[in-house]
């Protein structure tokens, strides 16, 4: 399925219960509050690849498991979010214009849930 970017979406604001978000990727759909920067779009495209690798449901399951683990360890919503392996990889590659084309499958596995959440 082709990736679709939906700009000026209300979805990111509606989902900003715990931490403010500018965009959210759900499968092949990227919902953005306003117009995305190149960095934000790159970050979300990395998530699209992660979704595909894990057949969507697997991504959601592991994302939630990482977040719950982070909550137990850090007791802080923002730090728990930053500790999610998928978010670590997306932050790692978001500023590298060649990252997606050179990215190895399952690259998120090289990041640890126990990684220091306050990095980057």
Residue pairs with C-beta under 8 A, 6 or more apart in sequence:
1 27
1 28
2 28
3 28
3 29
3 30
3 45
3 48
4 28
4 29
4 30
5 30
5 32
5 36
5 41
5 44
6 29
6 30
6 31
6 32
7 32
7 34
7 35
7 36
8 32
8 33
8 34
8 35
9 31
9 32
9 33
10 33
11 24
11 31
12 21
12 22
12 23
12 24
12 31
12 32
12 33
13 33
15 21
15 24
18 77
18 78
18 81
19 77
19 78
19 81
21 33
22 32
22 33
22 34
22 36
22 40
23 30
23 31
23 32
23 33
23 36
23 40
23 43
23 44
24 30
24 31
25 31
25 44
25 47
25 48
25 51
27 48
27 51
27 56
28 48
28 51
30 36
30 41
30 44
30 45
30 48
32 40
32 44
36 44
38 97
39 94
39 95
40 94
42 93
42 94
42 95
42 96
42 97
42 99
42 100
43 90
43 91
43 93
43 94
44 90
45 100
46 89
46 90
46 93
46 94
46 99
46 100
46 103
47 86
47 90
49 100
49 103
50 59
50 86
50 89
50 90
50 108
51 59
53 59
53 105
53 106
54 62
59 86
62 85
62 86
63 84
63 86
66 83
66 84
66 85
66 86
66 113
67 80
67 81
67 84
68 80
69 80
69 83
69 113
70 79
70 80
70 81
70 82
70 83
70 84
70 113
70 117
71 77
71 80
73 80
73 83
73 114
74 80
74 83
74 117
79 117
79 118
80 117
81 87
82 88
82 117
82 118
82 119
82 120
83 113
83 114
83 115
83 117
84 113
85 108
85 109
85 111
85 112
85 113
86 108
88 108
88 111
88 115
88 120
89 107
89 108
89 110
89 111
91 120
92 99
92 111
92 120
93 99
93 100
93 103
93 107
